[in-house]
């Protein structure tokens, strides 16, 4: 639900006189559902990365096996959301163009994803959690900064 609400906010909610004027499910859209799935993927990646060094070897191997798939799924989600926002000309894209410093966040996420992949490949226990948290914060925290008043 948290991801779906973020998706609905990004897409735009019906507001009249400062209050929500839509129906019970006016906020529900395919974009909102995609954002809900994406946030779930992000939390799952963060959880898998957080298991670093805290589990038995059998579970550790499962974690290492899942992280690349979760990372790829999250990357696909982020690309889909970005392309959708461009194609639908969502107002959030206008804010990105007004505030070019926001493009630093995808770069931070990309570098963290590379470090995450390298640390998983070399079976290092510490960096995956921190890099997963950085990818998560850069990807999903960007929405909060995007809506920050000017």
LINNORQUI-V789178 format. One record per helix or strand. SS is the DSSP state (~ for helix, > for strand). FROM is the first residue (numbers start at 1). TO is the last residue. If there is no record, write none. Layout:
BEGIN
ss=SS from=FROM to=TO
ss=SS from=FROM to=TO
END
This chain:
BEGIN
ss=~ from=2 to=11
ss=> from=15 to=16
ss=> from=19 to=20
ss=~ from=30 to=50
ss=~ from=57 to=87
ss=~ from=91 to=98
ss=~ from=100 to=121
ss=~ from=127 to=146
END
